[in-house]
Amino acid sequence: MSVSSNLLPDAVADLESGITGWTAGSNTSLFSSTRFWAGAKSLGMTATAAGTVSATTTNRVAVAAGTTYTAYAYFANLVAAAGRTGNVTVTWYAASTGGTAISSVSATATTLANATAWNSPPPILIATAPAGANFATVTVTATGLTAGAQVAADGIALGTPNAFTASLLDYNTAGCEVSTGGWVAGTNATVARTSTISYEGWWSLQITATAAGDAVASLASRVPVTPGAEYSGFTHVQPPTSGLGFIVGLAWYDGAGTLISTTSYTHTPASGSWNRQGVSGRAPAGATTVDLILRPQATAAGQVWQCDQAAVFMVPATGSLIDYAMYSAEVGLDGWIVEGGTFTQSRDHAYAEYYSYKLVADGTADMTMTLASPVAVTAGQAYQLAPRVIVPGFTQVYVAELEWLDATGEIIRTTSIEWNNSNHLTGWTASTTADIAPPGSVSLRARWRRKAPPAGEVWFLDNVMIGPGGLAALATPTADSTAIQLTLQGLTLSGQTHWGLWRVTNDGVRTPLRGYVGDTDTITTTSDVAAITDYEAPLGTPLTYIVKTWTTTVNDGWYYRTPQITLPPRDDSGVVIKDPVLPARNTIVTASQLPDWQRSARQGSFAIRGRARPIVISDVRASRTGTLVLTTETTEEATALWWTLETGNTLLLQWPAGWGLTDVYVAVGDVTESRISTYAGHSDRSWSIALTEVDRPIGSLVGSANRTWQDVADDNASFAELAASATTWLDVLTGIRGS
């Protein structure tokens, strides 16, 4: 089949339900023939007198001006006769009915065999619909008939070619369906076309070596390119025997037609089957055109290679830091180092195109696929390793690793995430591991690892994306080192609709952060980025943060865990007093006397008649209560403390290191402000604050500890710029640009 989709209705193309879709031409009567190329019937044409017969589709089919179409039809003599030809014609029209034809185009006529067999290949035309063409008809024609003689047509088609749609080569050049006009022979070669074998359609390009050595064929007309863009070229090839080299090259030329450079790749295709062999490269500066070079490496004169469905195309931009030849598996195996198994291109599976990487474990160690040369990165930017993977058909675990290297090539940090396919036993699985390049990192080495697989275990990888992006979070201390600022990105990865963020302590306890719309255990995704400050982060305690994204359940999406971060403990006598809901009121005050904590009993003692001892009924002991004594030295410190206390909100107290106290949420009772000196001008004060320990309070975060309207003004030159960059007032508050 040489059309991607036949525009002719089935009844018109295969004639199984009759011939009503066809109109007889001059000297022709039509009938439904029981001869067939496929199905059970065909279009029969009888000559009224000696000469030519024809039939045209009764109804016009819609086409688009500027689009390339192909048409063909099979012919057969009902009685063997010599000297006859078959042909197909497409006629272009502006309207669905009426009017005169814009133009028409015919295939090169095919001589029908002096037999009753169906001719193959059929006559084929390839044509571009002219300006103004909106509709078309198909005409089948046979010449050389005697009066009363009959021929049949079947398998009639009109449609866009069944070609690699992204290719810059026209359909005839790709497969020589009409001629070899798209190719020229170079050194040590002749070119022809053959219908003996083909990958698609009926014809293929044939390259014959005139002597031992490289035999060269190239495009008759080079195709335009854009400097800096990545291009790939390929052809499907069958060599005369296995073990021979076949080079595919892209030759880059400047505007004057001077060769700038050539990018090539050497393959060793197997005989007896079609092998897609390709090359890719980036158009150098000054390049305006590129030539596709096919270079068989002949070992003797007369060796013949068949090539079909060649293509040159611009590789779509993916943001990947590795080129198409490495992430797609379409060119070869260069750029990767595989240990613990074998590594081949495979047609067993392919995610997007033709090949994937096939890894087969040898059972001796971990099986790894490692980037041979690290790629350059910028510290502070998030990067991701995102391969598509087909795993064995049972639950298995694999690891994706990112190694961050400094300028000397030493490893700064390794980020790894384990993935398992428990919910995805068949088909391609997406698995993205992301991290933010740490300070000092200049390059990244990516690795895929399967730990201790049994010998013979098979994995497939394709579209191995390495580049900016992915789900990640950057955790940094605030300027006063009393809180942790978190910047999240990649929240919309794979279209996830919810995200969550948790603080994790060394004992494994996870606590959602206090966010602007409640706790961050389930947040509806409205932007790819978000920022939040963990004002309740404990001091002097190693912490990590986990961010997850999902659509249905919390465990069905993506996951990222930050490197460990620790806020410095206080080494003086200052107590950090935080308002969890209103962080702008946070303050640090010197403690002069710690509370003597009391935990009241909740019990009743009941004397029972006839018993010496009472019965005591108890409940859980009450939370701690006590009085904290603080000292302020200046009026400003006193004012700040009153501002913290006056809301009556629950507060969080964080103590200096070495005091043996844990962070505590407290409700503040009566407060006594006392003068330390009777001298009126002395500003020192002593504060007695009654405390009751309580649970972490509910409530969303309101405001910020330090962001002001001045920050907003500094970030934006005008209100119009602010409105364009922030989608909500929450974006203005947090400083996150809307997206």
Phi and psi in degrees as a GROMACS rama.xvg file:
@    title "Ramachandran Plot"
@    xaxis  label "Phi"
@    yaxis  label "Psi"
@TYPE xy
-108.944  4.42562  SER-2
-116.406  144.136  VAL-3
-70.0389  -32.5218  SER-4
-157.421  127.032  SER-5
-76.37  121.696  ASN-6
-73.4218  -20.4196  LEU-7
-76.4723  135.732  LEU-8
-58.2215  154.306  PRO-9
-55.2343  -42.7099  ASP-10
-63.3351  -32.1566  ALA-11
-79.0762  -36.9553  VAL-12
-78.3598  -39.9622  ALA-13
-109.513  -6.88431  ASP-14
61.6039  16.824  LEU-15
-70.4143  -26.2663  GLU-16
-105.326  11.8103  SER-17
125.414  -175.345  GLY-18
-114.256  16.5201  ILE-19
-66.8621  -16.3174  THR-20
-83.3124  4.81003  GLY-21
-124.122  146.737  TRP-22
-117.066  129.609  THR-23
-70.4743  142.314  ALA-24
-85.9006  -174.548  GLY-25
-63.6952  149.957  SER-26
63.2392  22.6461  ASN-27
-136.55  136.718  THR-28
-120.967  143.658  SER-29
-105.217  149.608  LEU-30
-151.559  161.814  PHE-31
-87.9378  111.704  SER-32
-89.0028  144.591  SER-33
-86.574  -2.47845  THR-34
-75.2566  151.341  ARG-35
-155.394  147.645  PHE-36
-87.5357  -36.1717  TRP-37
-148.311  151.89  ALA-38
82.9364  -132.845  GLY-39
-136.747  -5.88518  ALA-40
-142.649  168.061  LYS-41
-150.744  177.512  SER-42
-90.8945  112.679  LEU-43
-92.0851  140.616  GLY-44
-130.323  126.039  MET-45
-111.927  133.106  THR-46
-81.1405  125.662  ALA-47
-68.6217  -41.2388  THR-48
-137.613  171.985  ALA-49
-60.2989  138.319  ALA-50
142.321  -137.085  GLY-51
-109.016  143.664  THR-52
-118.652  154.351  VAL-53
-157.758  161.216  SER-54
-147.893  143.252  ALA-55
-125.749  142.956  THR-56
-57.6992  133.515  THR-57
-66.7723  -42.0754  THR-58
-105.315  143.852  ASN-59
-82.6436  147.544  ARG-60
-108.848  150.211  VAL-61
-72.9244  137.481  ALA-62
-135.415  173.068  VAL-63
-123.267  127.253  ALA-64
-57.6934  139.388  ALA-65
87.6953  -7.84709  GLY-66
-92.6421  140.907  THR-67
-86.7089  135.038  THR-68
-127.213  156.546  TYR-69
-126.691  149.425  THR-70
-141.282  150.302  ALA-71
-162.323  166.496  TYR-72
-158.157  143.137  ALA-73
-89.9559  142.676  TYR-74
-125.75  153.634  PHE-75
-151.087  140.531  ALA-76
-74.7491  137.974  ASN-77
-80.4532  -24.4847  LEU-78
-132.989  131.493  VAL-79
-54.5508  134.691  ALA-80
-159.537  150.119  ALA-81
-99.7217  161.668  ALA-82
84.3765  14.1389  GLY-83
-104.876  151.928  ARG-84
-128.327  156.747  THR-85
-124.044  147.696  GLY-86
-151.676  164.454  ASN-87
-135.006  139.571  VAL-88
-131.418  141.299  THR-89
-114.983  131.292  VAL-90
-117.374  132.845  THR-91
-101.176  139.603  TRP-92
-133.433  156.255  TYR-93
-84.1965  -32.465  ALA-94
-120.782  163.955  ALA-95
-73.7834  -23.972  SER-96
-143.357  155.985  THR-97
70.0892  -178.729  GLY-98
76.516  169.315  GLY-99
-97.6456  157.591  THR-100
-68.7331  143.883  ALA-101
-72.8879  -48.0619  ILE-102
-172.041  175.318  SER-103
-144.38  161.004  SER-104
-142.402  139.055  VAL-105
-121.274  152.246  SER-106
-75.0466  169.183  ALA-107
-73.2948  127.247  THR-108
-62.2604  145.42  ALA-109
-104.144  131.045  THR-110
-76.6567  124.551  THR-111
-78.7243  139.549  LEU-112
-66.766  149.567  ALA-113
-76.3827  67.5153  ASN-114
-164.99  -179.283  ALA-115
-104.932  7.23243  THR-116
-73.4934  152.287  ALA-117
-71.7791  134.294  TRP-118
-73.0604  139.48  ASN-119
-153.589  130.153  SER-120
-69.7209  155.351  PRO-121
-79.0253  167.803  PRO-122
-63.8283  134.683  PRO-123
-128.722  135.358  ILE-124
-122.787  148.534  LEU-125
-129.043  123.251  ILE-126
-149.931  154.149  ALA-127
-102.451  128.867  THR-128
-60.6844  128.036  ALA-129
-73.3829  168.847  PRO-130
-56.047  135.728  ALA-131
88.5207  -10.611  GLY-132
-77.511  126.152  ALA-133
-121.973  -16.7569  ASN-134
-143.111  163.436  PHE-135
-152.449  155.734  ALA-136
-121.945  160.408  THR-137
-118.29  133.39  VAL-138
-120.608  132.149  THR-139
-107.149  137.704  VAL-140
-135.963  139.978  THR-141
-130.353  137.831  ALA-142
-115.068  164.878  THR-143
82.1769  19.9395  GLY-144
-86.3164  150.557  LEU-145
-92.6267  166.047  THR-146
-57.9711  130.208  ALA-147
83.7637  -7.70995  GLY-148
-71.2211  155.771  ALA-149
-132.033  144.735  GLN-150
-133.61  164.498  VAL-151
-129.253  150.441  ALA-152
-128.008  144.645  ALA-153
-156.163  168.058  ASP-154
57.9895  43.0597  GLY-155
-85.3783  136.317  ILE-156
-144.228  148.806  ALA-157
-143.378  127.24  LEU-158
-178.954  177.804  GLY-159
-72.1041  146.795  THR-160
-62.7157  147.667  PRO-161
-81.6373  72.6825  ASN-162
-122.507  170.224  ALA-163
-71.5457  106.105  PHE-164
-66.2338  -24.5608  THR-165
-83.7792  -3.02554  ALA-166
-70.987  144.807  SER-167
-86.1251  -6.11633  LEU-168
-89.4343  143.952  LEU-169
-72.9347  163.91  ASP-170
-63.7824  -36.9084  TYR-171
-68.1743  -41.3902  ASN-172
-62.1805  -38.9915  THR-173
-60.3725  -39.6583  ALA-174
-136.698  6.1557  GLY-175
57.2921  36.7696  CYS-176
-68.2338  -23.2532  GLU-177
-113.262  -40.9952  VAL-178
-163.003  175.116  SER-179
-95.1694  19.2972  THR-180
-61.6851  -18.227  GLY-181
-83.7733  -1.22316  GLY-182
-130.623  151.11  TRP-183
-130.523  145.927  VAL-184
-83.5526  138.808  ALA-185
-109.459  -143.182  GLY-186
-58.0115  131.304  THR-187
61.302  33.6376  ASN-188
-150.237  153.243  ALA-189
-124.016  152.078  THR-190
-121.732  144.389  VAL-191
-152.851  -177.27  ALA-192
-128.009  154.501  ARG-193
-137.132  145.883  THR-194
-105.486  7.77964  SER-195
-69.4838  -33.7821  THR-196
-146.385  142.436  ILE-197
-154.978  154.77  SER-198
-88.885  -38.0586  TYR-199
-144.932  142.987  GLU-200
75.7377  -143.073  GLY-201
-122.784  -16.6661  TRP-202
-122.445  158.459  TRP-203
-143.858  161.293  SER-204
-80.094  137.372  LEU-205
-119.234  120.687  GLN-206
-109.168  123.313  ILE-207
-115.747  128.017  THR-208
-78.2565  133.962  ALA-209
-87.8448  -12.5013  THR-210
-163.86  173.102  ALA-211
-64.8794  144.658  ALA-212
121.282  178.607  GLY-213
-66.9627  131.058  ASP-214
-110.044  125.414  ALA-215
-112.989  131.862  VAL-216
-129.251  143.969  ALA-217
-144.783  172.882  SER-218
-68.1779  143.775  LEU-219
-72.0091  -29.9846  ALA-220
-134.471  121.848  SER-221
-69.5326  157.617  ARG-222
-107.693  147.912  VAL-223
-71.3631  148.61  PRO-224
-137.711  167.027  VAL-225
-113.101  123.552  THR-226
-54.6597  137.676  PRO-227
90.5518  -19.7091  GLY-228
-80.7226  153.778  ALA-229
-96.4092  136.579  GLU-230
-128.562  154.637  TYR-231
-134.319  147.023  SER-232
-131.797  146.892  GLY-233
-155.313  166.329  PHE-234
-147.11  158.318  THR-235
-93.6151  133.684  HIS-236
-135.816  144.681  VAL-237
-124.163  117.46  GLN-238
-84.2992  165.99  PRO-239
-68.3673  -26.8799  PRO-240
-157.458  156.943  THR-241
-72.0455  158.037  SER-242
92.8542  -3.40266  GLY-243
-92.6354  144.28  LEU-244
-78.3252  148.74  GLY-245
-141.465  116.553  PHE-246
-101.161  130.692  ILE-247
-111.183  128.676  VAL-248
-132.421  154.203  GLY-249
-116.633  116.747  LEU-250
-103.213  121.205  ALA-251
-96.6523  132.427  TRP-252
-124.463  149.197  TYR-253
-88.0275  -176.419  ASP-254
-64.5116  -21.8455  GLY-255
-89.2201  1.51545  ALA-256
82.8865  15.8054  GLY-257
-90.5672  132.153  THR-258
-64.9182  126.933  LEU-259
-91.9556  -52.5293  ILE-260
-165.99  170.834  SER-261
-132.781  135.269  THR-262
-109.654  127.967  THR-263
-141.089  162.365  SER-264
-143.823  134.518  TYR-265
-99.9657  126.888  THR-266
-114.415  165.281  HIS-267
-130.372  80.4131  THR-268
-72.1129  151.217  PRO-269
-84.0072  146.56  ALA-270
-83.0158  162.334  SER-271
86.0807  -2.95026  GLY-272
-154.181  160.972  SER-273
-80.0519  134.636  TRP-274
-123.181  124.28  ASN-275
-82.1186  120.3  ARG-276
-124.504  130.881  GLN-277
-142.46  -177.434  GLY-278
-152.46  155.899  VAL-279
-143.9  155.428  SER-280
-171.229  168.511  GLY-281
-102.061  131.328  ARG-282
-61.5469  124.201  ALA-283
-73.2255  166.921  PRO-284
-56.3389  135.265  ALA-285
89.3595  -10.2355  GLY-286
-72.6673  135.653  ALA-287
-120.439  -24.6282  THR-288
-140.567  163.374  THR-289
-137.452  146.406  VAL-290
-112.758  139.92  ASP-291
-93.7475  120.439  LEU-292
-107.722  125.518  ILE-293
-109.835  121.39  LEU-294
-132.88  83.019  ARG-295
-63.779  145.04  PRO-296
-104.544  87.8296  GLN-297
-73.5244  145.015  ALA-298
-106.099  -3.53299  THR-299
-162.1  158.628  ALA-300
-65.8725  148.475  ALA-301
87.2682  -3.20947  GLY-302
-69.3863  138.947  GLN-303
-123.09  130.868  VAL-304
-114.774  134.357  TRP-305
-99.8703  132.879  GLN-306
-127.764  143.195  CYS-307
-151.786  155.184  ASP-308
49.6025  56.6861  GLN-309
-75.2528  157.416  ALA-310
-155.24  149.922  ALA-311
-131.634  129.745  VAL-312
-146.967  153.65  PHE-313
-80.1764  127.719  MET-314
-71.7751  125.407  VAL-315
-59.8526  140.597  PRO-316
-66.4988  128.993  ALA-317
-117.833  -10.587  THR-318
81.1398  4.20945  GLY-319
-72.3646  145.828  SER-320
-86.8624  -8.3096  LEU-321
-112.698  153.206  ILE-322
-79.7158  171.723  ASP-323
-56.3073  -37.8929  TYR-324
-63.3348  -23.2017  ALA-325
-97.7029  -38.9345  MET-326
-85.1767  -17.8614  TYR-327
-103.028  -17.0193  SER-328
69.2486  6.73233  ALA-329
-80.5107  -17.6401  GLU-330
-102.338  -53.0551  VAL-331
-175.668  -151.74  GLY-332
-111.92  2.34837  LEU-333
-62.4456  149.027  ASP-334
96.0284  -7.44333  GLY-335
-126.333  147.632  TRP-336
-118.213  121.921  ILE-337
-112.761  130.826  VAL-338
-125.96  149.354  GLU-339
80.1338  16.6525  GLY-340
176.992  -179.656  GLY-341
-96.9232  159.853  THR-342
-140.221  117.716  PHE-343
-142.514  161.763  THR-344
-77.8519  142.786  GLN-345
-138.118  143.125  SER-346
-100.66  4.2859  ARG-347
-59.5109  -39.1121  ASP-348
-142.735  152.712  HIS-349
-151.523  131.958  ALA-350
-74.5238  -43.8316  TYR-351
-123.453  -36.9989  ALA-352
-126.902  -103.683  GLU-353
-116.441  -43.2504  TYR-354
-117.29  162.522  TYR-355
-137.384  168.245  SER-356
-82.8069  129.202  TYR-357
-111.167  124.89  LYS-358
-118.008  128.416  LEU-359
-120.701  119.76  VAL-360
-69.6308  142.586  ALA-361
-98.0803  -3.12521  ASP-362
79.3482  6.33997  GLY-363
-90.5876  -23.9149  THR-364
-167.967  -174.409  ALA-365
-56.6706  140.368  ASP-366
-94.8169  121.437  MET-367
-127.704  149.029  THR-368
-126.769  108.446  MET-369
-118.907  138.595  THR-370
-61.4831  123.533  LEU-371
-66.2645  -39.2759  ALA-372
-123.791  125.485  SER-373
-59.8147  153.424  PRO-374
-105.043  148.555  VAL-375
-71.462  140.594  ALA-376
-135.593  167.496  VAL-377
-115.134  124.683  THR-378
-55.9787  137.491  ALA-379
93.8102  -12.8594  GLY-380
-95.4914  143.165  GLN-381
-83.0244  139.99  ALA-382
-132.834  158.43  TYR-383
-137.162  149.204  GLN-384
-112.439  117.255  LEU-385
-135.914  76.8126  ALA-386
-82.8065  156.315  PRO-387
-94.6012  136.403  ARG-388
-132.819  136.39  VAL-389
-110.233  121.249  ILE-390
-100.302  164.374  VAL-391
-55.4883  156.757  PRO-392
-76.3832  41.5767  GLY-393
-155.77  164.513  PHE-394
-63.361  124.535  THR-395
-141.73  160.326  GLN-396
-118.334  137.053  VAL-397
-134.646  164.098  TYR-398
-124.337  136.037  VAL-399
-110.248  129.157  ALA-400
-124.29  143.63  GLU-401
-122.944  119.475  LEU-402
-104.138  119.626  GLU-403
-95.4581  125.196  TRP-404
-114.629  145.212  LEU-405
-87.7574  -172.948  ASP-406
-65.2276  -21.2122  ALA-407
-92.9023  -0.391938  THR-408
87.43  5.22148  GLY-409
-80.1477  146.18  GLU-410
-76.601  123.33  ILE-411
-85.1773  -45.3879  ILE-412
-159.045  149.124  ARG-413
-118.079  125.708  THR-414
-104.004  129.037  THR-415
-140.577  144.249  SER-416
-133.035  133.491  ILE-417
-87.6441  136.334  GLU-418
-120.913  143.774  TRP-419
-132.978  156.993  ASN-420
-106.828  29.656  ASN-421
-58.5783  -28.0337  SER-422
-104.304  10.7728  ASN-423
-151.776  81.1457  HIS-424
-87.8325  -14.1722  LEU-425
-133.087  158.14  THR-426
77.532  -177.201  GLY-427
-81.5685  132.938  TRP-428
-108.952  131.859  THR-429
-91.0536  133.184  ALA-430
-143.728  112.78  SER-431
-111.199  123.215  THR-432
-112.168  124.541  THR-433
-130.673  156.324  ALA-434
-160.432  164.073  ASP-435
-97.6278  128.113  ILE-436
-57.1363  121.646  ALA-437
-72.8871  163.834  PRO-438
-55.0543  136.587  PRO-439
90.319  -10.3274  GLY-440
-80.2971  138.02  SER-441
-123.239  -14.3452  VAL-442
-150.651  165.607  SER-443
-134.703  131.877  LEU-444
-114.145  124.389  ARG-445
-102.18  148.611  ALA-446
-147.36  138.587  ARG-447
-107.246  135.644  TRP-448
-136.245  134.737  ARG-449
-115.697  115.477  ARG-450
-76.9197  124.111  LYS-451
44.9465  57.1968  ALA-452
-76.6645  153.468  PRO-453
-70.9917  154.134  PRO-454
-58.8576  135.891  ALA-455
92.2003  -6.82462  GLY-456
-67.5032  134.827  GLU-457
-115.311  132.789  VAL-458
-129.856  151.997  TRP-459
-126.456  136.805  PHE-460
-127.424  146.383  LEU-461
-155.227  163.054  ASP-462
45.212  59.2132  ASN-463
-82.1965  86.0073  VAL-464
-75.6484  126.692  MET-465
-129.782  115.235  ILE-466
-177.812  -177.544  GLY-467
-61.6593  149.678  PRO-468
113.471  -165.198  GLY-469
94.0255  166.452  GLY-470
-76.3885  123.598  LEU-471
-156.972  162.541  ALA-472
-141.785  136.706  ALA-473
-106.662  121.479  LEU-474
-110.112  121.355  ALA-475
-136.567  147.255  THR-476
-67.828  149.106  PRO-477
-72.0287  170.865  THR-478
-59.0376  -35.4841  ALA-479
-90.8184  3.63905  ASP-480
59.0946  28.9552  SER-481
-109.347  -1.51953  THR-482
-152.235  169.366  ALA-483
-121.873  124.406  ILE-484
-89.6567  128.405  GLN-485
-117.919  128.448  LEU-486
-115.754  120.254  THR-487
-106.698  145.707  LEU-488
-145.646  160.467  GLN-489
81.89  19.8469  GLY-490
-68.4208  -22.9318  LEU-491
-95.5879  8.58152  THR-492
-52.5356  129.074  LEU-493
60.6328  22.1323  SER-494
72.8459  22.0634  GLY-495
-65.0941  148.034  GLN-496
-107.943  -10.1513  THR-497
-138.584  155.422  HIS-498
-144.041  159.359  TRP-499
-143.425  153.883  GLY-500
-137.81  130.397  LEU-501
-132.161  144.948  TRP-502
-89.923  136.637  ARG-503
-125.584  125.269  VAL-504
-94.0395  171.559  THR-505
-61.732  -23.6642  ASN-506
-83.0864  4.11078  ASP-507
87.4498  0.307435  GLY-508
-71.9291  128.224  VAL-509
-104.969  132.348  ARG-510
-131.032  124.034  THR-511
-66.4408  151.242  PRO-512
-80.2127  160.773  LEU-513
-85.0212  115.942  ARG-514
-107.851  -176.792  GLY-515
-79.125  -12.4308  TYR-516
-127.684  33.4314  VAL-517
108.429  -174.77  GLY-518
-62.7387  149.123  ASP-519
-88.583  41.9353  THR-520
-91.2512  -23.0033  ASP-521
-150.873  103.647  THR-522
-118.996  130.838  ILE-523
-71.0286  130.671  THR-524
-77.0334  123.095  THR-525
-122.581  -8.65938  THR-526
-153.674  157.181  SER-527
-73.8089  -19.2276  ASP-528
-124.242  157.559  VAL-529
-155.807  156.478  ALA-530
-137.3  140.365  ALA-531
-153.967  148.2  ILE-532
-111.102  130.665  THR-533
-89.4287  87.9619  ASP-534
-73.4895  -16.1607  TYR-535
-97.8622  8.66526  GLU-536
-60.8496  132.225  ALA-537
-68.8407  152.433  PRO-538
-89.1501  144.945  LEU-539
68.1412  16.6864  GLY-540
-119.988  126.329  THR-541
-61.8401  131.509  PRO-542
-132.504  150.044  LEU-543
-128.573  163.072  THR-544
-125.933  137.604  TYR-545
-113.386  129.214  ILE-546
-117.939  134.867  VAL-547
-128.132  148.29  LYS-548
-125.878  147.874  THR-549
-162.053  172.258  TRP-550
-117.982  -48.6102  THR-551
-99.5723  -58.3028  THR-552
-128.152  160.77  THR-553
-63.0722  -20.2251  VAL-554
-104.343  11.5769  ASN-555
-103.828  10.8978  ASP-556
-123.33  -136.249  GLY-557
-104.062  161.792  TRP-558
-144.064  140.381  TYR-559
-146.852  139.301  TYR-560
-124.155  127.813  ARG-561
-73.2892  158.029  THR-562
-61.5871  159.093  PRO-563
-66.4757  140.995  GLN-564
-138.072  142.362  ILE-565
-132.486  123.947  THR-566
-73.2942  138.619  LEU-567
-64.5373  138.256  PRO-568
-72.4269  155.744  PRO-569
-78.6732  133.902  ARG-570
-109.847  15.0691  ASP-571
-119.165  -158.414  ASP-572
-100.867  16.0078  SER-573
-80.8042  130.029  GLY-574
-96.7385  128.482  VAL-575
-85.0275  118.752  VAL-576
-109.807  118.546  ILE-577
-119.666  138.754  LYS-578
-95.0437  106.907  ASP-579
-58.9027  -28.5647  PRO-580
-91.1801  -34.4508  VAL-581
-120.191  80.1911  LEU-582
-64.6006  -17.6048  PRO-583
-64.0047  -19.9556  ALA-584
-89.9257  0.51022  ARG-585
-60.5599  145.152  ASN-586
-151.59  166.696  THR-587
-123.905  126.508  ILE-588
-132.496  143.929  VAL-589
-73.1654  131.896  THR-590
-95.6874  130.504  ALA-591
-104.986  -21.3328  SER-592
-152.171  126.389  GLN-593
-80.8426  159.069  LEU-594
-67.4555  145.823  PRO-595
-91.467  99.114  ASP-596
-70.0996  137.098  TRP-597
-124.351  136.275  GLN-598
-122.097  104.656  ARG-599
-69.2815  144.005  SER-600
-79.485  148.79  ALA-601
-117.371  93.1592  ARG-602
-155.816  157.205  GLN-603
-127.653  139.438  GLY-604
-109.942  124.149  SER-605
-122.951  120.214  PHE-606
-78.5593  131.16  ALA-607
-110.377  129.52  ILE-608
-57.6816  132.586  ARG-609
83.2229  2.15257  GLY-610
-122.415  140.128  ARG-611
-75.8606  -34.7176  ALA-612
-104.12  142.357  ARG-613
-77.8177  167.174  PRO-614
-99.7885  128.696  ILE-615
-110.039  125.519  VAL-616
-108.188  124.994  ILE-617
-122.954  155.622  SER-618
-124.682  178.848  ASP-619
-59.228  147.575  VAL-620
-68.5558  146.652  ARG-621
-65.6726  160.095  ALA-622
-68.3109  171.259  SER-623
-70.9133  146.024  ARG-624
-133.026  154.322  THR-625
178.479  178.107  GLY-626
-120.967  125.814  THR-627
-100.316  131.68  LEU-628
-107.718  121.846  VAL-629
-114.624  161.417  LEU-630
-131.299  130.736  THR-631
-117.17  146.905  THR-632
-101.818  -30.3206  GLU-633
-120.487  162.712  THR-634
-61.8611  -36.289  THR-635
-63.3611  -41.5091  GLU-636
-65.3838  -40.1482  GLU-637
-63.6614  -42.144  ALA-638
-63.7692  -41.7557  THR-639
-63.4542  -40.0768  ALA-640
-66.6041  -43.9096  LEU-641
-59.1237  -38.9777  TRP-642
-63.6218  -33.9091  TRP-643
-71.8479  -39.1498  THR-644
-82.9095  -25.7477  LEU-645
-71.242  -18.6274  GLU-646
-71.3646  -23.469  THR-647
76.7626  6.17482  GLY-648
-68.5845  157.851  ASN-649
-64.2205  137.556  THR-650
-116.376  159.045  LEU-651
-112.357  124.955  LEU-652
-105.57  129.786  LEU-653
-122.436  126.6  GLN-654
-98.1363  157.105  TRP-655
-62.0775  153.644  PRO-656
-63.4856  149.465  ALA-657
87.2792  -5.2048  GLY-658
-84.912  -9.6779  TRP-659
71.2482  23.3524  GLY-660
-116.212  146.553  LEU-661
-99.8014  158.502  THR-662
-56.0404  144.698  ASP-663
-143.944  136.621  VAL-664
-88.917  134.221  TYR-665
-134.966  147.963  VAL-666
-96.6568  132  ALA-667
-93.6743  124.489  VAL-668
-91.9732  -134.753  GLY-669
-66.4448  143.284  ASP-670
-122.61  130.388  VAL-671
-116.169  122.03  THR-672
-99.5631  117.987  GLU-673
-118.729  145.012  SER-674
-79.2126  135.331  ARG-675
-78.4997  -31.9763  ILE-676
-124.434  145.245  SER-677
-75.9416  -10.574  THR-678
-68.2215  124.003  TYR-679
-62.6562  -30.8708  ALA-680
-83.1638  -2.04684  GLY-681
-84.3929  123.648  HIS-682
-93.0189  -6.683  SER-683
-63.4836  139.549  ASP-684
-133.706  150.038  ARG-685
-114.196  134.901  SER-686
-120.46  124.323  TRP-687
-104.865  117.835  SER-688
-122.206  117.668  ILE-689
-78.3492  129.763  ALA-690
-123.924  144.339  LEU-691
-130.905  124.545  THR-692
-68.3957  133.674  GLU-693
-134.549  173.168  VAL-694
-76.5093  164.228  ASP-695
-54.9943  128.376  ARG-696
-75.16  155.378  PRO-697
-82.1419  173.603  ILE-698
118.893  147.995  GLY-699
-87.419  159.173  SER-700
-69.8673  136.05  LEU-701
-122.912  119.342  VAL-702
75.6948  -166.014  GLY-703
-136.834  158.749  SER-704
-73.3946  -25.2143  ALA-705
-143.39  -7.50259  ASN-706
-79.1405  131.767  ARG-707
-126.183  174.25  THR-708
-64.1235  -25.6054  TRP-709
-64.5403  -37.7034  GLN-710
-62.4338  -41.0575  ASP-711
-62.2947  -43.2745  VAL-712
-64.667  -38.1499  ALA-713
-67.4212  -30.5421  ASP-714
-81.4809  -18.9115  ASP-715
-135.863  131.546  ASN-716
-73.3892  -25.0442  ALA-717
-153.109  167.912  SER-718
-67.247  -30.9313  PHE-719
-62.4996  -40.5044  ALA-720
-65.7398  -40.0697  GLU-721
-61.5887  -46.5768  LEU-722
-63.5792  -32.6906  ALA-723
-75.9058  -27.3614  ALA-724
-97.4903  -21.8675  SER-725
-116.575  128.037  ALA-726
-88.7543  -21.4582  THR-727
-139.845  165.758  THR-728
-66.3181  -24.4407  TRP-729
-64.089  -36.4295  LEU-730
-62.873  -38.6098  ASP-731
-63.9048  -43.0574  VAL-732
-63.5565  -43.7762  LEU-733
-87.6662  -18.3919  THR-734
84.3675  7.15468  GLY-735
-85.5858  130.865  ILE-736
-74.3933  134.541  ARG-737
-67.9952  153.226  GLY-738
